[in-house]
Amino acid sequence: MPLFISLVERMSVVITLAFILSRSRIFRKLLQEQASSYQKLLLILLFGLLGIFGSYTGIPIQDALANSRVIAPMVGGLFGGPLVGFLAGLIAGGHRFFMGGFTALACGVSTTVEGLLGGLVARAYRRRPLPWPVAFAAGFVAEALQMLIILALARPFAAAWSLVKIIAWPMMLVNASGIALAVIIIQSVLREQELAGAVQAQKALKIANKTLPYLRRGLNADSARQAAAIIMEITGLEAVAITSGDEILAHVGAGSDHHRQGQKVLTNATRQALDTGKIQVAQVAAEIGCHHHGCPLKAAVVVPLHSRGKVIGTLKLYHTRANAVGPLDLELAAGLGHLFSTQLELAEIDRQEQLVAKAEIRALQSQINPHFLFNALNTIMSVCRLDPEKARQLLGYLGDFFRRNLQHPERPVTLATEIEHVRSYLAIEKARFGSRLEVTIDVEPGVAHYLLPALTLQPLVENAVKHGLLPRREGGQVTITAREVNGEALITVSDNGIGIDLNKVNGLLTGKPGNSNNVGLLNVHERLRLLYGPEYGLRFSLNPEGGTRVEFSLPRQGQAVLKEGVAS
């Protein structure tokens, strides 16, 4: 009984050290099979050192030691697998061998074997939690095996037998209990971690549910402000910010006095996230990199937001205490970044679908309307008397025009196809207005294969004819050119008409109220930007000789993006 009590005291020290180890991040990664080879090596050394510690705390008996050395290597095997258990046992057993005594070899061999045995038991429970009774039984059998090895290898046999009779039951019971206790403690740590992860996941889903109505409108100042406020309310963070590119869309909480909406980002961590597309962690103010004196932000996680493979902004979670970013913060930030990116991409898909629908409606309402059809038919009727052949050609153009308008405007077409659509439209308009309308089309053969959204070019030409040339009594000329410039197709529609008020163009392209009559141009502008990126879209300017020039570019790599976007 005194030996039993002494062994329990020493076992409790080893269990305490094992509990402290279980709180480490490396140990948790090992349990989740996420540890690197280097981290596994560290854990092997730690379990081996704990085994050595168990030897040093042993109780001398008959030139041998009653000890808790086996607990650490066997626990290492139970949670790390055969390799971890074997090598940890080899370290602890090798040390015991060099300590000497008539049981040195037997104890060295048995410790190595017991560590390996723990790993083999773990392999049988790879996909499910290890029950503590199984751990107790494994420890009991392992210690019984140690007694057999001592009897087999230690000499003289009489001394070995005398020793085993004294230490067998106390060591088998105490060390098996210690192994079972270690399993219970470590599994409780895992359950605690899983519970914390579940709480974070619940927070993330709650945030996603509340922010969805705002983010489905797209990433703008209003949706960002609402989303940031929701995140701050649910998580209890000191500050939350969202950026679009390098511009601050919203910043709520601490630091909002100098991190203002509309400003360029002030922190180095945000710039690194935008440049690398990877999560940035700042544990001190210097790593955040805000140059404002007295900024209260001391720690942060900066998560890049992606859409269609591009970084379009960042989500930033701030603390006002240094070193406050923990593993759960990182998991929450990564989860929110993924959810937000998905929501924003869905918002773009929704907007694309709406724009396609608007384009189709616009085509049906403004181009296949009674006025256009009435005027075209009147023109053809008047031509029938003078030139039946030309009337027949115009009927062909009219039929071709209607057919192209009704053919799946959501699908991409080649620039050559879009040019033919424009030719049909211009042929009818030229028949109506005669010499008042002159047309020049100049397309390089190399750009004819470029893909673009259907009904992109025709609204621009229609705008030039109706609003640029026809208000002039003498009419004018519309010129369409397509060139390959710096690996991109540059398409230009130019007229020498009355010109456009450039001050109204920005309002037109931002879709502000009052521009409903120009939904066709706005639609073209937005579709180009959504499909290829914010740097693309319509660009208006005035010609030196009078009239308006509108141009847009088609990136060569944008062809694949267009196919993906339209398919979505």
MARZADREN-93593 format. One record per residue (C-alpha): residue in one letter; x, y, z negated. Coordinates in steps of 0.05 Angstrom, whole numbers, plus 5000, padded with zeros to 4 digits. Example, Ala and Ser with C-alpha at 12.3 -4.5 7.8 and 13.67 -1.06 7.14 Angstrom:
BEGIN
+------+------+------+------+
: code :   c1 :   c2 :   c3 :
+------+------+------+------+
:    a : 5246 : 4910 : 4844 :
:    s : 5273 : 4979 : 4857 :
+------+------+------+------+
This chain:
BEGIN
+------+------+------+------+
: code :   c1 :   c2 :   c3 :
+------+------+------+------+
:    m : 5000 : 5000 : 5000 :
:    p : 5056 : 5052 : 4986 :
:    l : 5085 : 5037 : 5054 :
:    f : 5016 : 5044 : 5086 :
:    i : 5006 : 5113 : 5053 :
:    s : 5076 : 5136 : 5073 :
:    l : 5064 : 5116 : 5145 :
:    v : 4998 : 5153 : 5146 :
:    e : 5033 : 5217 : 5122 :
:    r : 5086 : 5211 : 5177 :
:    m : 5034 : 5194 : 5229 :
:    s : 4995 : 5257 : 5212 :
:    v : 5056 : 5299 : 5229 :
:    v : 5062 : 5267 : 5298 :
:    i : 4987 : 5275 : 5310 :
:    t : 4992 : 5349 : 5292 :
:    l : 5048 : 5359 : 5342 :
:    a : 5007 : 5321 : 5395 :
:    f : 4948 : 5367 : 5381 :
:    i : 4992 : 5429 : 5392 :
:    l : 5017 : 5398 : 5457 :
:    s : 4946 : 5385 : 5481 :
:    r : 4932 : 5460 : 5480 :
:    s : 4986 : 5473 : 5532 :
:    r : 4968 : 5489 : 5604 :
:    i : 5018 : 5438 : 5631 :
:    f : 4988 : 5382 : 5591 :
:    r : 4918 : 5400 : 5616 :
:    k : 4943 : 5399 : 5688 :
:    l : 4972 : 5330 : 5675 :
:    l : 4906 : 5305 : 5649 :
:    q : 4870 : 5333 : 5711 :
:    e : 4923 : 5301 : 5757 :
:    q : 4944 : 5370 : 5780 :
:    a : 5014 : 5372 : 5749 :
:    s : 5074 : 5379 : 5795 :
:    s : 5133 : 5331 : 5791 :
:    y : 5173 : 5382 : 5751 :
:    q : 5116 : 5390 : 5702 :
:    k : 5109 : 5315 : 5694 :
:    l : 5184 : 5311 : 5680 :
:    l : 5175 : 5363 : 5624 :
:    l : 5119 : 5322 : 5594 :
:    i : 5160 : 5258 : 5597 :
:    l : 5214 : 5295 : 5558 :
:    l : 5164 : 5322 : 5508 :
:    f : 5133 : 5254 : 5495 :
:    g : 5202 : 5223 : 5490 :
:    l : 5224 : 5277 : 5440 :
:    l : 5161 : 5265 : 5399 :
:    g : 5179 : 5191 : 5398 :
:    i : 5249 : 5209 : 5373 :
:    f : 5217 : 5253 : 5320 :
:    g : 5176 : 5192 : 5299 :
:    s : 5241 : 5153 : 5290 :
:    y : 5272 : 5207 : 5246 :
:    t : 5210 : 5209 : 5202 :
:    g : 5213 : 5133 : 5193 :
:    i : 5218 : 5098 : 5126 :
:    p : 5282 : 5057 : 5116 :
:    i : 5267 : 4984 : 5100 :
:    q : 5318 : 4927 : 5100 :
:    d : 5367 : 4962 : 5148 :
:    a : 5308 : 4979 : 5194 :
:    l : 5254 : 5033 : 5201 :
:    a : 5179 : 5031 : 5191 :
:    n : 5157 : 5089 : 5236 :
:    s : 5107 : 5122 : 5283 :
:    r : 5154 : 5126 : 5342 :
:    v : 5108 : 5088 : 5389 :
:    i : 5050 : 5137 : 5384 :
:    a : 5078 : 5190 : 5430 :
:    p : 5103 : 5145 : 5488 :
:    m : 5039 : 5105 : 5487 :
:    v : 4994 : 5167 : 5486 :
:    g : 5037 : 5193 : 5544 :
:    g : 5023 : 5129 : 5582 :
:    l : 4948 : 5130 : 5565 :
:    f : 4940 : 5200 : 5595 :
:    g : 4999 : 5205 : 5643 :
:    g : 5001 : 5136 : 5673 :
:    p : 5053 : 5080 : 5675 :
:    l : 5111 : 5123 : 5698 :
:    v : 5103 : 5176 : 5643 :
:    g : 5093 : 5122 : 5590 :
:    f : 5151 : 5080 : 5613 :
:    l : 5202 : 5137 : 5617 :
:    a : 5179 : 5169 : 5552 :
:    g : 5185 : 5101 : 5518 :
:    l : 5254 : 5092 : 5550 :
:    i : 5277 : 5158 : 5521 :
:    a : 5251 : 5145 : 5451 :
:    g : 5272 : 5071 : 5453 :
:    g : 5341 : 5088 : 5479 :
:    h : 5351 : 5137 : 5423 :
:    r : 5329 : 5084 : 5373 :
:    f : 5378 : 5034 : 5402 :
:    f : 5436 : 5082 : 5390 :
:    m : 5414 : 5093 : 5318 :
:    g : 5438 : 5022 : 5304 :
:    g : 5414 : 4968 : 5257 :
:    f : 5399 : 4895 : 5269 :
:    t : 5331 : 4914 : 5301 :
:    a : 5361 : 4968 : 5347 :
:    l : 5355 : 4928 : 5411 :
:    a : 5287 : 4899 : 5394 :
:    c : 5259 : 4967 : 5376 :
:    g : 5288 : 5000 : 5438 :
:    v : 5258 : 4947 : 5483 :
:    s : 5190 : 4946 : 5448 :
:    t : 5182 : 5022 : 5451 :
:    t : 5194 : 5021 : 5526 :
:    v : 5146 : 4963 : 5536 :
:    e : 5092 : 4996 : 5494 :
:    g : 5097 : 5061 : 5533 :
:    l : 5089 : 5021 : 5598 :
:    l : 5030 : 4983 : 5567 :
:    g : 4995 : 5049 : 5552 :
:    g : 5003 : 5069 : 5625 :
:    l : 4974 : 5003 : 5650 :
:    v : 4913 : 5011 : 5604 :
:    a : 4904 : 5082 : 5632 :
:    r : 4904 : 5055 : 5703 :
:    a : 4845 : 5011 : 5686 :
:    y : 4807 : 5074 : 5662 :
:    r : 4830 : 5121 : 5717 :
:    r : 4760 : 5146 : 5737 :
:    r : 4727 : 5147 : 5668 :
:    p : 4743 : 5171 : 5598 :
:    l : 4784 : 5124 : 5555 :
:    p : 4741 : 5101 : 5494 :
:    w : 4777 : 5109 : 5427 :
:    p : 4763 : 5036 : 5407 :
:    v : 4801 : 5015 : 5470 :
:    a : 4858 : 5061 : 5450 :
:    f : 4858 : 5031 : 5380 :
:    a : 4858 : 4960 : 5408 :
:    a : 4914 : 4977 : 5457 :
:    g : 4956 : 5006 : 5400 :
:    f : 4942 : 4947 : 5355 :
:    v : 4963 : 4897 : 5410 :
:    a : 5024 : 4939 : 5427 :
:    e : 5048 : 4939 : 5355 :
:    a : 5035 : 4865 : 5349 :
:    l : 5077 : 4856 : 5412 :
:    q : 5132 : 4897 : 5378 :
:    m : 5132 : 4849 : 5320 :
:    l : 5140 : 4790 : 5368 :
:    i : 5197 : 4825 : 5404 :
:    i : 5232 : 4837 : 5337 :
:    l : 5225 : 4764 : 5320 :
:    a : 5251 : 4744 : 5389 :
:    l : 5311 : 4791 : 5393 :
:    a : 5332 : 4812 : 5323 :
:    r : 5384 : 4769 : 5288 :
:    p : 5389 : 4739 : 5238 :
:    f : 5320 : 4711 : 5246 :
:    a : 5309 : 4705 : 5172 :
:    a : 5320 : 4780 : 5163 :
:    a : 5274 : 4794 : 5222 :
:    w : 5219 : 4750 : 5193 :
:    s : 5226 : 4783 : 5124 :
:    l : 5220 : 4852 : 5156 :
:    v : 5160 : 4834 : 5199 :
:    k : 5122 : 4807 : 5139 :
:    i : 5130 : 4875 : 5105 :
:    i : 5118 : 4924 : 5162 :
:    a : 5071 : 4887 : 5209 :
:    w : 5002 : 4903 : 5182 :
:    p : 5017 : 4975 : 5159 :
:    m : 5048 : 4994 : 5226 :
:    m : 4996 : 4958 : 5268 :
:    l : 4938 : 4992 : 5231 :
:    v : 4969 : 5061 : 5222 :
:    n : 4999 : 5069 : 5291 :
:    a : 4937 : 5041 : 5325 :
:    s : 4896 : 5091 : 5286 :
:    g : 4943 : 5146 : 5305 :
:    i : 4937 : 5129 : 5378 :
:    a : 4861 : 5128 : 5373 :
:    l : 4862 : 5195 : 5336 :
:    a : 4907 : 5226 : 5390 :
:    v : 4859 : 5202 : 5444 :
:    i : 4799 : 5232 : 5406 :
:    i : 4835 : 5299 : 5396 :
:    i : 4858 : 5304 : 5469 :
:    q : 4790 : 5285 : 5497 :
:    s : 4757 : 5337 : 5452 :
:    v : 4804 : 5389 : 5482 :
:    l : 4783 : 5366 : 5551 :
:    r : 4709 : 5370 : 5533 :
:    e : 4721 : 5440 : 5506 :
:    q : 4754 : 5460 : 5571 :
:    e : 4698 : 5429 : 5612 :
:    l : 4647 : 5466 : 5570 :
:    a : 4683 : 5532 : 5580 :
:    g : 4688 : 5517 : 5654 :
:    a : 4614 : 5502 : 5656 :
:    v : 4599 : 5568 : 5621 :
:    q : 4642 : 5605 : 5672 :
:    a : 4608 : 5568 : 5729 :
:    q : 4540 : 5587 : 5701 :
:    k : 4562 : 5660 : 5697 :
:    a : 4587 : 5657 : 5769 :
:    l : 4521 : 5628 : 5793 :
:    k : 4481 : 5679 : 5754 :
:    i : 4523 : 5735 : 5784 :
:    a : 4515 : 5705 : 5853 :
:    n : 4440 : 5701 : 5844 :
:    k : 4433 : 5773 : 5821 :
:    t : 4481 : 5803 : 5872 :
:    l : 4454 : 5765 : 5932 :
:    p : 4399 : 5815 : 5949 :
:    y : 4451 : 5871 : 5951 :
:    l : 4508 : 5836 : 5986 :
:    r : 4463 : 5808 : 6040 :
:    r : 4457 : 5880 : 6063 :
:    g : 4532 : 5880 : 6077 :
:    l : 4591 : 5911 : 6041 :
:    n : 4577 : 5985 : 6029 :
:    a : 4581 : 6034 : 5972 :
:    d : 4511 : 6019 : 5946 :
:    s : 4516 : 5943 : 5948 :
:    a : 4586 : 5945 : 5918 :
:    r : 4564 : 5990 : 5861 :
:    q : 4504 : 5946 : 5844 :
:    a : 4547 : 5882 : 5847 :
:    a : 4602 : 5911 : 5804 :
:    a : 4553 : 5933 : 5751 :
:    i : 4521 : 5864 : 5749 :
:    i : 4589 : 5830 : 5742 :
:    m : 4609 : 5876 : 5685 :
:    e : 4543 : 5865 : 5649 :
:    i : 4546 : 5789 : 5652 :
:    t : 4620 : 5779 : 5639 :
:    g : 4633 : 5834 : 5588 :
:    l : 4695 : 5857 : 5626 :
:    e : 4721 : 5927 : 5614 :
:    a : 4720 : 5947 : 5688 :
:    v : 4701 : 5919 : 5756 :
:    a : 4718 : 5947 : 5824 :
:    i : 4704 : 5928 : 5897 :
:    t : 4741 : 5955 : 5957 :
:    s : 4729 : 5953 : 6032 :
:    g : 4797 : 5949 : 6064 :
:    d : 4840 : 5999 : 6026 :
:    e : 4781 : 6044 : 6007 :
:    i : 4747 : 6041 : 5939 :
:    l : 4673 : 6026 : 5948 :
:    a : 4656 : 6022 : 5874 :
:    h : 4690 : 6024 : 5807 :
:    v : 4650 : 6017 : 5743 :
:    g : 4676 : 6017 : 5671 :
:    a : 4744 : 6040 : 5644 :
:    g : 4785 : 6082 : 5692 :
:    s : 4725 : 6106 : 5732 :
:    d : 4747 : 6178 : 5719 :
:    h : 4804 : 6171 : 5769 :
:    h : 4786 : 6107 : 5808 :
:    r : 4730 : 6139 : 5848 :
:    q : 4687 : 6116 : 5906 :
:    g : 4715 : 6138 : 5973 :
:    q : 4788 : 6143 : 5950 :
:    k : 4844 : 6100 : 5977 :
:    v : 4865 : 6044 : 5929 :
:    l : 4911 : 6067 : 5874 :
:    t : 4941 : 6001 : 5852 :
:    n : 4999 : 5960 : 5880 :
:    a : 4964 : 5895 : 5861 :
:    t : 4906 : 5912 : 5907 :
:    r : 4952 : 5927 : 5965 :
:    q : 4988 : 5861 : 5955 :
:    a : 4921 : 5823 : 5955 :
:    l : 4901 : 5858 : 6020 :
:    d : 4969 : 5844 : 6052 :
:    t : 4977 : 5771 : 6031 :
:    g : 4904 : 5748 : 6026 :
:    k : 4921 : 5715 : 5960 :
:    i : 4896 : 5726 : 5889 :
:    q : 4940 : 5774 : 5850 :
:    v : 4946 : 5771 : 5774 :
:    a : 4972 : 5830 : 5734 :
:    q : 4983 : 5819 : 5659 :
:    v : 5012 : 5888 : 5644 :
:    a : 4998 : 5958 : 5668 :
:    a : 5063 : 5961 : 5708 :
:    e : 5040 : 5901 : 5750 :
:    i : 4974 : 5935 : 5764 :
:    g : 5013 : 5994 : 5790 :
:    c : 4965 : 6052 : 5779 :
:    h : 5004 : 6116 : 5779 :
:    h : 4952 : 6157 : 5742 :
:    h : 4979 : 6178 : 5674 :
:    g : 4938 : 6148 : 5617 :
:    c : 4902 : 6096 : 5659 :
:    p : 4869 : 6048 : 5608 :
:    l : 4873 : 5987 : 5654 :
:    k : 4925 : 5938 : 5627 :
:    a : 4910 : 5871 : 5660 :
:    a : 4873 : 5851 : 5723 :
:    v : 4855 : 5796 : 5773 :
:    v : 4850 : 5820 : 5845 :
:    v : 4813 : 5773 : 5892 :
:    p : 4814 : 5783 : 5967 :
:    l : 4746 : 5779 : 6002 :
:    h : 4746 : 5743 : 6069 :
:    s : 4700 : 5744 : 6129 :
:    r : 4712 : 5707 : 6194 :
:    g : 4783 : 5692 : 6172 :
:    k : 4801 : 5765 : 6157 :
:    v : 4811 : 5801 : 6091 :
:    i : 4757 : 5854 : 6090 :
:    g : 4764 : 5879 : 6018 :
:    t : 4778 : 5859 : 5946 :
:    l : 4742 : 5844 : 5882 :
:    k : 4779 : 5868 : 5819 :
:    l : 4766 : 5847 : 5747 :
:    y : 4800 : 5890 : 5695 :
:    h : 4818 : 5885 : 5621 :
:    t : 4842 : 5942 : 5576 :
:    r : 4888 : 5894 : 5538 :
:    a : 4954 : 5869 : 5565 :
:    n : 4962 : 5794 : 5576 :
:    a : 4887 : 5785 : 5573 :
:    v : 4879 : 5745 : 5638 :
:    g : 4872 : 5671 : 5622 :
:    p : 4857 : 5608 : 5662 :
:    l : 4782 : 5618 : 5655 :
:    d : 4788 : 5689 : 5682 :
:    l : 4825 : 5662 : 5742 :
:    e : 4773 : 5608 : 5754 :
:    l : 4716 : 5658 : 5748 :
:    a : 4751 : 5708 : 5795 :
:    a : 4766 : 5654 : 5847 :
:    g : 4695 : 5629 : 5844 :
:    l : 4666 : 5699 : 5851 :
:    g : 4712 : 5714 : 5908 :
:    h : 4690 : 5652 : 5945 :
:    l : 4616 : 5666 : 5931 :
:    f : 4621 : 5739 : 5952 :
:    s : 4659 : 5722 : 6015 :
:    t : 4606 : 5671 : 6034 :
:    q : 4550 : 5721 : 6019 :
:    l : 4583 : 5775 : 6060 :
:    e : 4595 : 5727 : 6118 :
:    l : 4522 : 5707 : 6115 :
:    a : 4504 : 5781 : 6115 :
:    e : 4544 : 5791 : 6179 :
:    i : 4510 : 5731 : 6211 :
:    d : 4442 : 5759 : 6192 :
:    r : 4460 : 5827 : 6220 :
:    q : 4485 : 5794 : 6284 :
:    e : 4420 : 5757 : 6291 :
:    q : 4381 : 5821 : 6279 :
:    l : 4423 : 5858 : 6330 :
:    v : 4412 : 5803 : 6382 :
:    a : 4338 : 5806 : 6368 :
:    k : 4339 : 5882 : 6375 :
:    a : 4377 : 5877 : 6440 :
:    e : 4326 : 5829 : 6467 :
:    i : 4268 : 5873 : 6445 :
:    r : 4303 : 5934 : 6472 :
:    a : 4313 : 5900 : 6539 :
:    l : 4240 : 5879 : 6542 :
:    q : 4212 : 5946 : 6517 :
:    s : 4255 : 5997 : 6553 :
:    q : 4277 : 5960 : 6615 :
:    i : 4218 : 5915 : 6630 :
:    n : 4167 : 5968 : 6617 :
:    p : 4110 : 5994 : 6660 :
:    h : 4146 : 6058 : 6679 :
:    f : 4208 : 6023 : 6704 :
:    l : 4168 : 5970 : 6740 :
:    f : 4119 : 6022 : 6769 :
:    n : 4176 : 6066 : 6794 :
:    a : 4214 : 6008 : 6824 :
:    l : 4153 : 5981 : 6860 :
:    n : 4134 : 6050 : 6886 :
:    t : 4205 : 6057 : 6913 :
:    i : 4203 : 5990 : 6947 :
:    m : 4134 : 6005 : 6976 :
:    s : 4159 : 6069 : 7007 :
:    v : 4220 : 6034 : 7036 :
:    c : 4178 : 5978 : 7066 :
:    r : 4151 : 6024 : 7120 :
:    l : 4218 : 6051 : 7141 :
:    d : 4266 : 5994 : 7127 :
:    p : 4234 : 5926 : 7113 :
:    e : 4302 : 5892 : 7107 :
:    k : 4325 : 5941 : 7053 :
:    a : 4258 : 5932 : 7017 :
:    r : 4271 : 5857 : 7017 :
:    q : 4340 : 5869 : 6987 :
:    l : 4311 : 5914 : 6933 :
:    l : 4260 : 5861 : 6915 :
:    g : 4318 : 5813 : 6907 :
:    y : 4354 : 5862 : 6862 :
:    l : 4290 : 5873 : 6821 :
:    g : 4279 : 5798 : 6813 :
:    d : 4352 : 5787 : 6795 :
:    f : 4348 : 5844 : 6744 :
:    f : 4287 : 5814 : 6710 :
:    r : 4316 : 5745 : 6711 :
:    r : 4381 : 5766 : 6677 :
:    n : 4343 : 5805 : 6624 :
:    l : 4302 : 5745 : 6606 :
:    q : 4360 : 5695 : 6603 :
:    h : 4384 : 5684 : 6532 :
:    p : 4413 : 5752 : 6514 :
:    e : 4444 : 5720 : 6451 :
:    r : 4495 : 5682 : 6493 :
:    p : 4561 : 5712 : 6516 :
:    v : 4572 : 5726 : 6590 :
:    t : 4632 : 5743 : 6632 :
:    l : 4647 : 5814 : 6651 :
:    a : 4635 : 5794 : 6723 :
:    t : 4564 : 5771 : 6706 :
:    e : 4550 : 5835 : 6667 :
:    i : 4575 : 5877 : 6727 :
:    e : 4527 : 5840 : 6773 :
:    h : 4470 : 5856 : 6725 :
:    v : 4490 : 5930 : 6728 :
:    r : 4493 : 5928 : 6804 :
:    s : 4421 : 5904 : 6807 :
:    y : 4399 : 5960 : 6761 :
:    l : 4438 : 6013 : 6799 :
:    a : 4414 : 5989 : 6867 :
:    i : 4342 : 6002 : 6846 :
:    e : 4359 : 6069 : 6815 :
:    k : 4399 : 6091 : 6875 :
:    a : 4341 : 6073 : 6921 :
:    r : 4297 : 6119 : 6878 :
:    f : 4343 : 6178 : 6875 :
:    g : 4382 : 6171 : 6940 :
:    s : 4441 : 6218 : 6948 :
:    r : 4431 : 6246 : 6878 :
:    l : 4463 : 6184 : 6849 :
:    e : 4532 : 6160 : 6870 :
:    v : 4563 : 6098 : 6841 :
:    t : 4635 : 6073 : 6838 :
:    i : 4653 : 6006 : 6807 :
:    d : 4726 : 5987 : 6801 :
:    v : 4742 : 5922 : 6764 :
:    e : 4810 : 5889 : 6764 :
:    p : 4805 : 5815 : 6781 :
:    g : 4845 : 5797 : 6719 :
:    v : 4791 : 5822 : 6671 :
:    a : 4730 : 5792 : 6705 :
:    h : 4735 : 5729 : 6662 :
:    y : 4732 : 5765 : 6595 :
:    l : 4672 : 5748 : 6553 :
:    l : 4627 : 5800 : 6521 :
:    p : 4557 : 5802 : 6491 :
:    a : 4501 : 5802 : 6542 :
:    l : 4466 : 5869 : 6554 :
:    t : 4528 : 5908 : 6533 :
:    l : 4545 : 5947 : 6596 :
:    q : 4476 : 5961 : 6625 :
:    p : 4452 : 6006 : 6567 :
:    l : 4514 : 6049 : 6575 :
:    v : 4502 : 6057 : 6650 :
:    e : 4428 : 6071 : 6639 :
:    n : 4446 : 6125 : 6588 :
:    a : 4495 : 6157 : 6637 :
:    v : 4444 : 6158 : 6693 :
:    k : 4382 : 6181 : 6655 :
:    h : 4413 : 6228 : 6604 :
:    g : 4476 : 6251 : 6640 :
:    l : 4462 : 6255 : 6715 :
:    l : 4387 : 6260 : 6729 :
:    p : 4375 : 6323 : 6687 :
:    r : 4419 : 6358 : 6739 :
:    r : 4382 : 6376 : 6802 :
:    e : 4441 : 6356 : 6846 :
:    g : 4451 : 6291 : 6807 :
:    g : 4522 : 6264 : 6802 :
:    q : 4567 : 6204 : 6800 :
:    v : 4574 : 6147 : 6751 :
:    t : 4640 : 6109 : 6751 :
:    i : 4652 : 6040 : 6719 :
:    t : 4723 : 6016 : 6712 :
:    a : 4755 : 5955 : 6678 :
:    r : 4830 : 5949 : 6668 :
:    e : 4876 : 5905 : 6628 :
:    v : 4915 : 5948 : 6579 :
:    n : 4963 : 5920 : 6527 :
:    g : 4932 : 5851 : 6531 :
:    e : 4861 : 5876 : 6524 :
:    a : 4806 : 5893 : 6573 :
:    l : 4789 : 5968 : 6573 :
:    i : 4719 : 5982 : 6601 :
:    t : 4699 : 6053 : 6617 :
:    v : 4632 : 6084 : 6638 :
:    s : 4642 : 6156 : 6660 :
:    d : 4595 : 6208 : 6691 :
:    n : 4601 : 6280 : 6713 :
:    g : 4533 : 6300 : 6686 :
:    i : 4512 : 6349 : 6632 :
:    g : 4555 : 6318 : 6578 :
:    i : 4539 : 6298 : 6507 :
:    d : 4542 : 6335 : 6441 :
:    l : 4600 : 6300 : 6406 :
:    n : 4577 : 6326 : 6339 :
:    k : 4515 : 6282 : 6347 :
:    v : 4555 : 6221 : 6368 :
:    n : 4578 : 6203 : 6298 :
:    g : 4507 : 6207 : 6273 :
:    l : 4485 : 6164 : 6331 :
:    l : 4537 : 6109 : 6319 :
:    t : 4523 : 6107 : 6244 :
:    g : 4450 : 6094 : 6257 :
:    k : 4425 : 6152 : 6215 :
:    p : 4351 : 6169 : 6216 :
:    g : 4331 : 6210 : 6276 :
:    n : 4370 : 6169 : 6327 :
:    s : 4318 : 6115 : 6340 :
:    n : 4316 : 6134 : 6414 :
:    n : 4388 : 6112 : 6420 :
:    v : 4380 : 6043 : 6389 :
:    g : 4409 : 6013 : 6452 :
:    l : 4476 : 6048 : 6445 :
:    l : 4478 : 6037 : 6370 :
:    n : 4464 : 5963 : 6382 :
:    v : 4521 : 5957 : 6431 :
:    h : 4568 : 5993 : 6384 :
:    e : 4550 : 5950 : 6323 :
:    r : 4553 : 5884 : 6361 :
:    l : 4623 : 5899 : 6387 :
:    r : 4647 : 5918 : 6317 :
:    l : 4616 : 5857 : 6284 :
:    l : 4643 : 5808 : 6335 :
:    y : 4714 : 5835 : 6343 :
:    g : 4727 : 5878 : 6281 :
:    p : 4716 : 5949 : 6255 :
:    e : 4770 : 5978 : 6300 :
:    y : 4728 : 5961 : 6361 :
:    g : 4665 : 5994 : 6384 :
:    l : 4643 : 6051 : 6430 :
:    r : 4688 : 6112 : 6437 :
:    f : 4657 : 6176 : 6466 :
:    s : 4694 : 6235 : 6497 :
:    l : 4680 : 6292 : 6545 :
:    n : 4711 : 6292 : 6615 :
:    p : 4752 : 6354 : 6632 :
:    e : 4712 : 6364 : 6696 :
:    g : 4647 : 6356 : 6658 :
:    g : 4605 : 6297 : 6637 :
:    t : 4613 : 6241 : 6587 :
:    r : 4662 : 6184 : 6582 :
:    v : 4648 : 6123 : 6538 :
:    e : 4696 : 6065 : 6532 :
:    f : 4706 : 6001 : 6493 :
:    s : 4757 : 5945 : 6490 :
:    l : 4752 : 5870 : 6491 :
:    p : 4810 : 5833 : 6456 :
:    r : 4836 : 5771 : 6491 :
:    q : 4833 : 5731 : 6426 :
:    g : 4764 : 5760 : 6414 :
:    q : 4735 : 5712 : 6465 :
:    a : 4740 : 5654 : 6415 :
:    v : 4712 : 5699 : 6359 :
:    l : 4654 : 5717 : 6404 :
:    k : 4637 : 5645 : 6418 :
:    e : 4638 : 5628 : 6343 :
:    g : 4598 : 5689 : 6324 :
:    v : 4544 : 5678 : 6376 :
:    a : 4539 : 5604 : 6359 :
:    s : 4527 : 5622 : 6287 :
+------+------+------+------+
